[in-house]
């Protein structure tokens, strides 16, 4: 039998994107709505991930 669990932590609000630099992440899945991609607003997150050299995929659903 295999088991997988993880603690979910949600960080939101002003300057929440800056918290990414405090997380030991190597890969990320960015889940958002299509408007975030079309409007370019998603770049606030992806730019921060790029600076941290984090590989990511975007799931605009």
PDB file of N, CA, C, O and CB in Angstrom:
ATOM      1  N   UNK A   1       0.842  -1.177   0.000  1.00  0.00           N
ATOM      2  CA  UNK A   1       0.000   0.000   0.000  1.00  0.00           C
ATOM      3  C   UNK A   1       0.888   1.241   0.000  1.00  0.00           C
ATOM      4  O   UNK A   1       1.885   1.300   0.720  1.00  0.00           O
ATOM      5  CB  UNK A   1      -0.959  -0.003   1.219  1.00  0.00           C
ATOM      6  N   UNK A   2       0.523   2.227  -0.808  1.00  0.00           N
ATOM      7  CA  UNK A   2       1.214   3.501  -0.850  1.00  0.00           C
ATOM      8  C   UNK A   2       0.315   4.583  -0.269  1.00  0.00           C
ATOM      9  O   UNK A   2      -0.909   4.528  -0.389  1.00  0.00           O
ATOM     10  CB  UNK A   2       1.634   3.851  -2.290  1.00  0.00           C
ATOM     11  N   UNK A   3       0.930   5.541   0.345  1.00  0.00           N
ATOM     12  CA  UNK A   3       0.173   6.637   0.936  1.00  0.00           C
ATOM     13  C   UNK A   3       0.900   7.941   0.657  1.00  0.00           C
ATOM     14  O   UNK A   3       2.125   8.014   0.761  1.00  0.00           O
ATOM     15  CB  UNK A   3      -0.024   6.427   2.462  1.00  0.00           C
ATOM     16  N   UNK A   4       0.141   8.968   0.302  1.00  0.00           N
ATOM     17  CA  UNK A   4       0.702  10.277   0.042  1.00  0.00           C
ATOM     18  C   UNK A   4      -0.149  11.308   0.758  1.00  0.00           C
ATOM     19  O   UNK A   4      -1.375  11.285   0.650  1.00  0.00           O
ATOM     20  CB  UNK A   4       0.779  10.567  -1.478  1.00  0.00           C
ATOM     21  N   UNK A   5       0.478  12.200   1.478  1.00  0.00           N
ATOM     22  CA  UNK A   5      -0.258  13.294   2.109  1.00  0.00           C
ATOM     23  C   UNK A   5       0.642  14.509   2.165  1.00  0.00           C
ATOM     24  O   UNK A   5       1.868  14.400   2.154  1.00  0.00           O
ATOM     25  CB  UNK A   5      -0.754  12.904   3.532  1.00  0.00           C
ATOM     26  N   UNK A   6       0.012  15.665   2.227  1.00  0.00           N
ATOM     27  CA  UNK A   6       0.780  16.894   2.343  1.00  0.00           C
ATOM     28  C   UNK A   6      -0.040  17.943   3.058  1.00  0.00           C
ATOM     29  O   UNK A   6      -1.268  17.958   2.977  1.00  0.00           O
ATOM     30  CB  UNK A   6       1.218  17.400   0.966  1.00  0.00           C
ATOM     31  N   UNK A   7       0.636  18.795   3.740  1.00  0.00           N
ATOM     32  CA  UNK A   7      -0.006  19.882   4.451  1.00  0.00           C
ATOM     33  C   UNK A   7      -0.249  21.010   3.458  1.00  0.00           C
ATOM     34  O   UNK A   7       0.672  21.431   2.759  1.00  0.00           O
ATOM     35  CB  UNK A   7       0.855  20.363   5.659  1.00  0.00           C
ATOM     36  N   UNK A   8      -1.463  21.493   3.392  1.00  0.00           N
ATOM     37  CA  UNK A   8      -1.801  22.590   2.500  1.00  0.00           C
ATOM     38  C   UNK A   8      -1.650  23.908   3.244  1.00  0.00           C
ATOM     39  O   UNK A   8      -2.180  24.085   4.341  1.00  0.00           O
ATOM     40  CB  UNK A   8      -3.236  22.433   1.948  1.00  0.00           C
ATOM     41  N   UNK A   9      -0.928  24.815   2.637  1.00  0.00           N
ATOM     42  CA  UNK A   9      -0.746  26.147   3.204  1.00  0.00           C
ATOM     43  C   UNK A   9      -1.131  27.153   2.134  1.00  0.00           C
ATOM     44  O   UNK A   9      -0.613  27.098   1.018  1.00  0.00           O
ATOM     45  CB  UNK A   9       0.729  26.375   3.700  1.00  0.00           C
ATOM     46  N   UNK A  10      -2.029  28.067   2.456  1.00  0.00           N
ATOM     47  CA  UNK A  10      -2.478  29.087   1.516  1.00  0.00           C
ATOM     48  C   UNK A  10      -2.004  30.441   2.025  1.00  0.00           C
ATOM     49  O   UNK A  10      -2.285  30.828   3.159  1.00  0.00           O
ATOM     50  CB  UNK A  10      -4.034  29.061   1.342  1.00  0.00           C
ATOM     51  N   UNK A  11      -1.284  31.147   1.172  1.00  0.00           N
ATOM     52  CA  UNK A  11      -0.794  32.478   1.506  1.00  0.00           C
ATOM     53  C   UNK A  11      -1.431  33.449   0.516  1.00  0.00           C
ATOM     54  O   UNK A  11      -1.336  33.250  -0.695  1.00  0.00           O
ATOM     55  CB  UNK A  11       0.786  32.551   1.458  1.00  0.00           C
ATOM     56  N   UNK A  12      -2.069  34.481   1.013  1.00  0.00           N
ATOM     57  CA  UNK A  12      -2.728  35.441   0.126  1.00  0.00           C
ATOM     58  C   UNK A  12      -2.559  36.851   0.675  1.00  0.00           C
ATOM     59  O   UNK A  12      -2.122  37.048   1.809  1.00  0.00           O
ATOM     60  CB  UNK A  12      -4.229  35.101  -0.037  1.00  0.00           C
ATOM     61  N   UNK A  13      -2.908  37.809  -0.141  1.00  0.00           N
ATOM     62  CA  UNK A  13      -2.866  39.201   0.295  1.00  0.00           C
ATOM     63  C   UNK A  13      -1.707  39.967  -0.313  1.00  0.00           C
ATOM     64  O   UNK A  13      -0.975  39.459  -1.162  1.00  0.00           O
ATOM     65  CB  UNK A  13      -2.782  39.269   1.793  1.00  0.00           C
ATOM     66  N   UNK A  14      -1.560  41.201   0.143  1.00  0.00           N
ATOM     67  CA  UNK A  14      -0.493  42.067  -0.354  1.00  0.00           C
ATOM     68  C   UNK A  14       0.866  41.424  -0.119  1.00  0.00           C
ATOM     69  O   UNK A  14       1.141  40.878   0.949  1.00  0.00           O
ATOM     70  CB  UNK A  14      -0.555  43.447   0.323  1.00  0.00           C
ATOM     71  N   UNK A  15       1.704  41.502  -1.138  1.00  0.00           N
ATOM     72  CA  UNK A  15       3.081  40.991  -1.081  1.00  0.00           C
ATOM     73  C   UNK A  15       3.173  39.481  -0.879  1.00  0.00           C
ATOM     74  O   UNK A  15       4.232  38.980  -0.502  1.00  0.00           O
ATOM     75  CB  UNK A  15       3.823  41.676   0.027  1.00  0.00           C
ATOM     76  N   UNK A  16       2.098  38.752  -1.120  1.00  0.00           N
ATOM     77  CA  UNK A  16       2.140  37.299  -0.924  1.00  0.00           C
ATOM     78  C   UNK A  16       3.081  36.610  -1.914  1.00  0.00           C
ATOM     79  O   UNK A  16       3.650  35.566  -1.596  1.00  0.00           O
ATOM     80  CB  UNK A  16       0.738  36.713  -1.056  1.00  0.00           C
ATOM     81  N   UNK A  17       3.249  37.177  -3.099  1.00  0.00           N
ATOM     82  CA  UNK A  17       4.141  36.579  -4.093  1.00  0.00           C
ATOM     83  C   UNK A  17       5.586  36.592  -3.591  1.00  0.00           C
ATOM     84  O   UNK A  17       6.369  35.705  -3.931  1.00  0.00           O
ATOM     85  CB  UNK A  17       4.033  37.330  -5.439  1.00  0.00           C
ATOM     86  N   UNK A  18       5.936  37.578  -2.796  1.00  0.00           N
ATOM     87  CA  UNK A  18       7.303  37.640  -2.281  1.00  0.00           C
ATOM     88  C   UNK A  18       7.607  36.473  -1.341  1.00  0.00           C
ATOM     89  O   UNK A  18       8.774  36.170  -1.094  1.00  0.00           O
ATOM     90  CB  UNK A  18       7.529  38.963  -1.555  1.00  0.00           C
ATOM     91  N   UNK A  19       6.582  35.822  -0.822  1.00  0.00           N
ATOM     92  CA  UNK A  19       6.773  34.661   0.054  1.00  0.00           C
ATOM     93  C   UNK A  19       7.332  33.454  -0.699  1.00  0.00           C
ATOM     94  O   UNK A  19       7.852  32.525  -0.080  1.00  0.00           O
ATOM     95  CB  UNK A  19       5.455  34.285   0.716  1.00  0.00           C
ATOM     96  N   UNK A  20       7.228  33.462  -2.020  1.00  0.00           N
ATOM     97  CA  UNK A  20       7.763  32.348  -2.813  1.00  0.00           C
ATOM     98  C   UNK A  20       9.252  32.152  -2.556  1.00  0.00           C
ATOM     99  O   UNK A  20       9.746  31.025  -2.582  1.00  0.00           O
ATOM    100  CB  UNK A  20       7.518  32.588  -4.309  1.00  0.00           C
ATOM    101  N   UNK A  21       9.957  33.228  -2.312  1.00  0.00           N
ATOM    102  CA  UNK A  21      11.405  33.115  -2.093  1.00  0.00           C
ATOM    103  C   UNK A  21      11.736  32.428  -0.771  1.00  0.00           C
ATOM    104  O   UNK A  21      12.881  32.029  -0.559  1.00  0.00           O
ATOM    105  CB  UNK A  21      12.047  34.496  -2.125  1.00  0.00           C
ATOM    106  N   UNK A  22      10.762  32.286   0.115  1.00  0.00           N
ATOM    107  CA  UNK A  22      10.967  31.601   1.397  1.00  0.00           C
ATOM    108  C   UNK A  22      10.597  30.121   1.350  1.00  0.00           C
ATOM    109  O   UNK A  22      10.691  29.421   2.358  1.00  0.00           O
ATOM    110  CB  UNK A  22      10.160  32.284   2.476  1.00  0.00           C
ATOM    111  N   UNK A  23      10.182  29.654   0.192  1.00  0.00           N
ATOM    112  CA  UNK A  23       9.726  28.275   0.058  1.00  0.00           C
ATOM    113  C   UNK A  23      10.759  27.434  -0.695  1.00  0.00           C
ATOM    114  O   UNK A  23      11.315  27.888  -1.695  1.00  0.00           O
ATOM    115  CB  UNK A  23       8.368  28.227  -0.665  1.00  0.00           C
ATOM    116  N   UNK A  24      11.014  26.236  -0.229  1.00  0.00           N
ATOM    117  CA  UNK A  24      11.990  25.365  -0.904  1.00  0.00           C
ATOM    118  C   UNK A  24      11.338  24.613  -2.069  1.00  0.00           C
ATOM    119  O   UNK A  24      11.145  23.399  -2.000  1.00  0.00           O
ATOM    120  CB  UNK A  24      12.602  24.357   0.100  1.00  0.00           C
ATOM    121  N   UNK A  25      11.002  25.337  -3.129  1.00  0.00           N
ATOM    122  CA  UNK A  25      10.299  24.715  -4.255  1.00  0.00           C
ATOM    123  C   UNK A  25      11.214  24.624  -5.473  1.00  0.00           C
ATOM    124  O   UNK A  25      12.056  25.491  -5.709  1.00  0.00           O
ATOM    125  CB  UNK A  25       9.021  25.511  -4.605  1.00  0.00           C
ATOM    126  N   UNK A  26      11.026  23.551  -6.239  1.00  0.00           N
ATOM    127  CA  UNK A  26      11.768  23.359  -7.482  1.00  0.00           C
ATOM    128  C   UNK A  26      10.824  23.334  -8.677  1.00  0.00           C
ATOM    129  O   UNK A  26      11.204  23.690  -9.793  1.00  0.00           O
ATOM    130  CB  UNK A  26      12.585  22.062  -7.426  1.00  0.00           C
ATOM    131  N   UNK A  27       9.576  22.905  -8.426  1.00  0.00           N
ATOM    132  CA  UNK A  27       8.563  22.805  -9.472  1.00  0.00           C
ATOM    133  C   UNK A  27       7.253  23.343  -8.924  1.00  0.00           C
ATOM    134  O   UNK A  27       6.973  23.231  -7.730  1.00  0.00           O
ATOM    135  CB  UNK A  27       8.399  21.336  -9.970  1.00  0.00           C
ATOM    136  N   UNK A  28       6.445  23.936  -9.817  1.00  0.00           N
ATOM    137  CA  UNK A  28       5.174  24.495  -9.378  1.00  0.00           C
ATOM    138  C   UNK A  28       4.115  24.296 -10.452  1.00  0.00           C
ATOM    139  O   UNK A  28       4.417  24.245 -11.644  1.00  0.00           O
ATOM    140  CB  UNK A  28       5.323  25.987  -9.041  1.00  0.00           C
ATOM    141  N   UNK A  29       2.882  24.185 -10.010  1.00  0.00           N
ATOM    142  CA  UNK A  29       1.728  24.183 -10.900  1.00  0.00           C
ATOM    143  C   UNK A  29       0.906  25.408 -10.534  1.00  0.00           C
ATOM    144  O   UNK A  29       0.401  25.512  -9.416  1.00  0.00           O
ATOM    145  CB  UNK A  29       0.881  22.847 -10.778  1.00  0.00           C
ATOM    146  N   UNK A  30       0.773  26.333 -11.471  1.00  0.00           N
ATOM    147  CA  UNK A  30       0.023  27.560 -11.249  1.00  0.00           C
ATOM    148  C   UNK A  30      -1.383  27.343 -11.788  1.00  0.00           C
ATOM    149  O   UNK A  30      -1.577  27.200 -12.995  1.00  0.00           O
ATOM    150  CB  UNK A  30       0.714  28.792 -11.933  1.00  0.00           C
ATOM    151  N   UNK A  31      -2.357  27.319 -10.897  1.00  0.00           N
ATOM    152  CA  UNK A  31      -3.756  27.122 -11.281  1.00  0.00           C
ATOM    153  C   UNK A  31      -4.446  28.479 -11.244  1.00  0.00           C
ATOM    154  O   UNK A  31      -4.424  29.172 -10.227  1.00  0.00           O
ATOM    155  CB  UNK A  31      -4.476  26.092 -10.335  1.00  0.00           C
ATOM    156  N   UNK A  32      -5.056  28.847 -12.362  1.00  0.00           N
ATOM    157  CA  UNK A  32      -5.717  30.152 -12.449  1.00  0.00           C
ATOM    158  C   UNK A  32      -6.852  30.070 -13.466  1.00  0.00           C
ATOM    159  O   UNK A  32      -7.068  29.036 -14.099  1.00  0.00           O
ATOM    160  CB  UNK A  32      -4.702  31.272 -12.844  1.00  0.00           C
ATOM    161  N   UNK A  33      -7.567  31.175 -13.607  1.00  0.00           N
ATOM    162  CA  UNK A  33      -8.595  31.196 -14.647  1.00  0.00           C
ATOM    163  C   UNK A  33      -7.984  31.762 -15.938  1.00  0.00           C
ATOM    164  O   UNK A  33      -6.944  32.418 -15.896  1.00  0.00           O
ATOM    165  CB  UNK A  33      -9.837  32.045 -14.193  1.00  0.00           C
ATOM    166  N   UNK A  34      -8.627  31.509 -17.074  1.00  0.00           N
ATOM    167  CA  UNK A  34      -8.069  31.957 -18.361  1.00  0.00           C
ATOM    168  C   UNK A  34      -7.835  33.467 -18.438  1.00  0.00           C
ATOM    169  O   UNK A  34      -6.932  33.912 -19.147  1.00  0.00           O
ATOM    170  CB  UNK A  34      -8.991  31.546 -19.479  1.00  0.00           C
ATOM    171  N   UNK A  35      -8.634  34.258 -17.721  1.00  0.00           N
ATOM    172  CA  UNK A  35      -8.460  35.708 -17.754  1.00  0.00           C
ATOM    173  C   UNK A  35      -7.075  36.126 -17.259  1.00  0.00           C
ATOM    174  O   UNK A  35      -6.482  37.065 -17.789  1.00  0.00           O
ATOM    175  CB  UNK A  35      -9.537  36.382 -16.912  1.00  0.00           C
ATOM    176  N   UNK A  36      -6.572  35.442 -16.264  1.00  0.00           N
ATOM    177  CA  UNK A  36      -5.249  35.779 -15.724  1.00  0.00           C
ATOM    178  C   UNK A  36      -4.176  35.645 -16.797  1.00  0.00           C
ATOM    179  O   UNK A  36      -3.239  36.441 -16.846  1.00  0.00           O
ATOM    180  CB  UNK A  36      -4.910  34.877 -14.523  1.00  0.00           C
ATOM    181  N   UNK A  37      -4.313  34.642 -17.653  1.00  0.00           N
ATOM    182  CA  UNK A  37      -3.346  34.441 -18.728  1.00  0.00           C
ATOM    183  C   UNK A  37      -3.555  35.478 -19.830  1.00  0.00           C
ATOM    184  O   UNK A  37      -2.598  36.102 -20.288  1.00  0.00           O
ATOM    185  CB  UNK A  37      -3.463  33.014 -19.302  1.00  0.00           C
ATOM    186  N   UNK A  38      -4.813  35.662 -20.255  1.00  0.00           N
ATOM    187  CA  UNK A  38      -5.115  36.597 -21.345  1.00  0.00           C
ATOM    188  C   UNK A  38      -4.743  38.029 -20.989  1.00  0.00           C
ATOM    189  O   UNK A  38      -4.273  38.780 -21.843  1.00  0.00           O
ATOM    190  CB  UNK A  38      -6.591  36.529 -21.701  1.00  0.00           C
ATOM    191  N   UNK A  39      -4.947  38.407 -19.746  1.00  0.00           N
ATOM    192  CA  UNK A  39      -4.677  39.784 -19.330  1.00  0.00           C
ATOM    193  C   UNK A  39      -3.196  40.032 -19.033  1.00  0.00           C
ATOM    194  O   UNK A  39      -2.763  41.179 -18.926  1.00  0.00           O
ATOM    195  CB  UNK A  39      -5.502  40.119 -18.104  1.00  0.00           C
ATOM    196  N   UNK A  40      -2.429  38.955 -18.903  1.00  0.00           N
ATOM    197  CA  UNK A  40      -1.016  39.102 -18.574  1.00  0.00           C
ATOM    198  C   UNK A  40      -0.750  39.209 -17.083  1.00  0.00           C
ATOM    199  O   UNK A  40       0.405  39.317 -16.671  1.00  0.00           O
ATOM    200  CB  UNK A  40      -0.463  40.304 -19.258  1.00  0.00           C
ATOM    201  N   UNK A  41      -1.793  39.181 -16.269  1.00  0.00           N
ATOM    202  CA  UNK A  41      -1.641  39.281 -14.813  1.00  0.00           C
ATOM    203  C   UNK A  41      -0.838  38.114 -14.235  1.00  0.00           C
ATOM    204  O   UNK A  41      -0.234  38.237 -13.169  1.00  0.00           O
ATOM    205  CB  UNK A  41      -3.012  39.338 -14.149  1.00  0.00           C
ATOM    206  N   UNK A  42      -0.834  36.989 -14.940  1.00  0.00           N
ATOM    207  CA  UNK A  42      -0.127  35.810 -14.458  1.00  0.00           C
ATOM    208  C   UNK A  42       1.384  36.059 -14.393  1.00  0.00           C
ATOM    209  O   UNK A  42       2.107  35.349 -13.693  1.00  0.00           O
ATOM    210  CB  UNK A  42      -0.427  34.607 -15.361  1.00  0.00           C
ATOM    211  N   UNK A  43       1.850  37.065 -15.122  1.00  0.00           N
ATOM    212  CA  UNK A  43       3.290  37.350 -15.131  1.00  0.00           C
ATOM    213  C   UNK A  43       3.812  37.762 -13.753  1.00  0.00           C
ATOM    214  O   UNK A  43       5.005  37.622 -13.486  1.00  0.00           O
ATOM    215  CB  UNK A  43       3.595  38.448 -16.139  1.00  0.00           C
ATOM    216  N   UNK A  44       2.956  38.259 -12.889  1.00  0.00           N
ATOM    217  CA  UNK A  44       3.400  38.594 -11.527  1.00  0.00           C
ATOM    218  C   UNK A  44       3.921  37.347 -10.830  1.00  0.00           C
ATOM    219  O   UNK A  44       4.901  37.407 -10.087  1.00  0.00           O
ATOM    220  CB  UNK A  44       2.245  39.224 -10.706  1.00  0.00           C
ATOM    221  N   UNK A  45       3.267  36.224 -11.068  1.00  0.00           N
ATOM    222  CA  UNK A  45       3.683  34.959 -10.460  1.00  0.00           C
ATOM    223  C   UNK A  45       4.827  34.330 -11.252  1.00  0.00           C
ATOM    224  O   UNK A  45       5.832  33.916 -10.674  1.00  0.00           O
ATOM    225  CB  UNK A  45       2.495  33.984 -10.376  1.00  0.00           C
ATOM    226  N   UNK A  46       4.676  34.260 -12.559  1.00  0.00           N
ATOM    227  CA  UNK A  46       5.691  33.587 -13.365  1.00  0.00           C
ATOM    228  C   UNK A  46       7.028  34.324 -13.348  1.00  0.00           C
ATOM    229  O   UNK A  46       8.078  33.683 -13.393  1.00  0.00           O
ATOM    230  CB  UNK A  46       5.205  33.444 -14.794  1.00  0.00           C
ATOM    231  N   UNK A  47       7.013  35.644 -13.285  1.00  0.00           N
ATOM    232  CA  UNK A  47       8.267  36.399 -13.190  1.00  0.00           C
ATOM    233  C   UNK A  47       9.005  36.053 -11.893  1.00  0.00           C
ATOM    234  O   UNK A  47      10.224  35.885 -11.884  1.00  0.00           O
ATOM    235  CB  UNK A  47       7.991  37.921 -13.259  1.00  0.00           C
ATOM    236  N   UNK A  48       8.247  35.950 -10.810  1.00  0.00           N
ATOM    237  CA  UNK A  48       8.857  35.591  -9.518  1.00  0.00           C
ATOM    238  C   UNK A  48       9.423  34.177  -9.574  1.00  0.00           C
ATOM    239  O   UNK A  48      10.513  33.928  -9.059  1.00  0.00           O
ATOM    240  CB  UNK A  48       7.822  35.705  -8.370  1.00  0.00           C
ATOM    241  N   UNK A  49       8.699  33.251 -10.193  1.00  0.00           N
ATOM    242  CA  UNK A  49       9.181  31.876 -10.319  1.00  0.00           C
ATOM    243  C   UNK A  49      10.423  31.809 -11.206  1.00  0.00           C
ATOM    244  O   UNK A  49      11.353  31.056 -10.919  1.00  0.00           O
ATOM    245  CB  UNK A  49       8.077  30.973 -10.887  1.00  0.00           C
ATOM    246  N   UNK A  50      10.439  32.594 -12.279  1.00  0.00           N
ATOM    247  CA  UNK A  50      11.613  32.634 -13.158  1.00  0.00           C
ATOM    248  C   UNK A  50      12.849  33.120 -12.398  1.00  0.00           C
ATOM    249  O   UNK A  50      13.933  32.558 -12.558  1.00  0.00           O
ATOM    250  CB  UNK A  50      11.346  33.548 -14.371  1.00  0.00           C
ATOM    251  N   UNK A  51      12.697  34.146 -11.584  1.00  0.00           N
ATOM    252  CA  UNK A  51      13.828  34.679 -10.816  1.00  0.00           C
ATOM    253  C   UNK A  51      14.373  33.648  -9.834  1.00  0.00           C
ATOM    254  O   UNK A  51      15.563  33.648  -9.519  1.00  0.00           O
ATOM    255  CB  UNK A  51      13.411  35.942 -10.062  1.00  0.00           C
ATOM    256  N   UNK A  52      13.497  32.773  -9.355  1.00  0.00           N
ATOM    257  CA  UNK A  52      13.908  31.738  -8.407  1.00  0.00           C
ATOM    258  C   UNK A  52      14.358  30.457  -9.107  1.00  0.00           C
ATOM    259  O   UNK A  52      14.728  29.483  -8.453  1.00  0.00           O
ATOM    260  CB  UNK A  52      12.768  31.426  -7.456  1.00  0.00           C
ATOM    261  N   UNK A  53      14.326  30.465 -10.439  1.00  0.00           N
ATOM    262  CA  UNK A  53      14.690  29.300 -11.250  1.00  0.00           C
ATOM    263  C   UNK A  53      13.818  28.089 -10.923  1.00  0.00           C
ATOM    264  O   UNK A  53      14.303  26.961 -10.828  1.00  0.00           O
ATOM    265  CB  UNK A  53      16.163  28.951 -11.038  1.00  0.00           C
ATOM    266  N   UNK A  54      12.518  28.350 -10.753  1.00  0.00           N
ATOM    267  CA  UNK A  54      11.538  27.298 -10.480  1.00  0.00           C
ATOM    268  C   UNK A  54      10.863  26.932 -11.800  1.00  0.00           C
ATOM    269  O   UNK A  54      10.390  27.804 -12.528  1.00  0.00           O
ATOM    270  CB  UNK A  54      10.480  27.758  -9.407  1.00  0.00           C
ATOM    271  N   UNK A  55      10.822  25.645 -12.096  1.00  0.00           N
ATOM    272  CA  UNK A  55      10.114  25.162 -13.276  1.00  0.00           C
ATOM    273  C   UNK A  55       8.628  25.159 -12.948  1.00  0.00           C
ATOM    274  O   UNK A  55       8.237  24.794 -11.839  1.00  0.00           O
ATOM    275  CB  UNK A  55      10.609  23.733 -13.707  1.00  0.00           C
ATOM    276  N   UNK A  56       7.795  25.565 -13.910  1.00  0.00           N
ATOM    277  CA  UNK A  56       6.356  25.629 -13.635  1.00  0.00           C
ATOM    278  C   UNK A  56       5.537  25.332 -14.889  1.00  0.00           C
ATOM    279  O   UNK A  56       6.008  25.476 -16.017  1.00  0.00           O
ATOM    280  CB  UNK A  56       5.981  27.010 -13.080  1.00  0.00           C
ATOM    281  N   UNK A  57       4.318  24.921 -14.655  1.00  0.00           N
ATOM    282  CA  UNK A  57       3.297  24.789 -15.689  1.00  0.00           C
ATOM    283  C   UNK A  57       2.121  25.634 -15.256  1.00  0.00           C
ATOM    284  O   UNK A  57       1.887  25.830 -14.064  1.00  0.00           O
ATOM    285  CB  UNK A  57       2.877  23.292 -15.917  1.00  0.00           C
ATOM    286  N   UNK A  58       1.379  26.136 -16.238  1.00  0.00           N
ATOM    287  CA  UNK A  58       0.187  26.938 -15.955  1.00  0.00           C
ATOM    288  C   UNK A  58      -1.032  26.136 -16.365  1.00  0.00           C
ATOM    289  O   UNK A  58      -1.091  25.606 -17.474  1.00  0.00           O
ATOM    290  CB  UNK A  58       0.228  28.313 -16.699  1.00  0.00           C
ATOM    291  N   UNK A  59      -1.998  26.049 -15.474  1.00  0.00           N
ATOM    292  CA  UNK A  59      -3.245  25.337 -15.722  1.00  0.00           C
ATOM    293  C   UNK A  59      -4.373  26.367 -15.635  1.00  0.00           C
ATOM    294  O   UNK A  59      -4.906  26.613 -14.553  1.00  0.00           O
ATOM    295  CB  UNK A  59      -3.456  24.148 -14.693  1.00  0.00           C
ATOM    296  N   UNK A  60      -4.744  26.980 -16.787  1.00  0.00           N
ATOM    297  CA  UNK A  60      -5.789  28.009 -16.782  1.00  0.00           C
ATOM    298  C   UNK A  60      -7.176  27.389 -16.948  1.00  0.00           C
ATOM    299  O   UNK A  60      -7.667  27.267 -18.071  1.00  0.00           O
ATOM    300  CB  UNK A  60      -5.535  29.035 -17.899  1.00  0.00           C
ATOM    301  N   UNK A  61      -7.790  27.009 -15.882  1.00  0.00           N
ATOM    302  CA  UNK A  61      -9.095  26.343 -15.972  1.00  0.00           C
ATOM    303  C   UNK A  61     -10.127  27.099 -15.201  1.00  0.00           C
ATOM    304  O   UNK A  61     -11.288  26.691 -15.159  1.00  0.00           O
ATOM    305  CB  UNK A  61      -9.018  24.917 -15.465  1.00  0.00           C
TER     306      UNK A  61
END
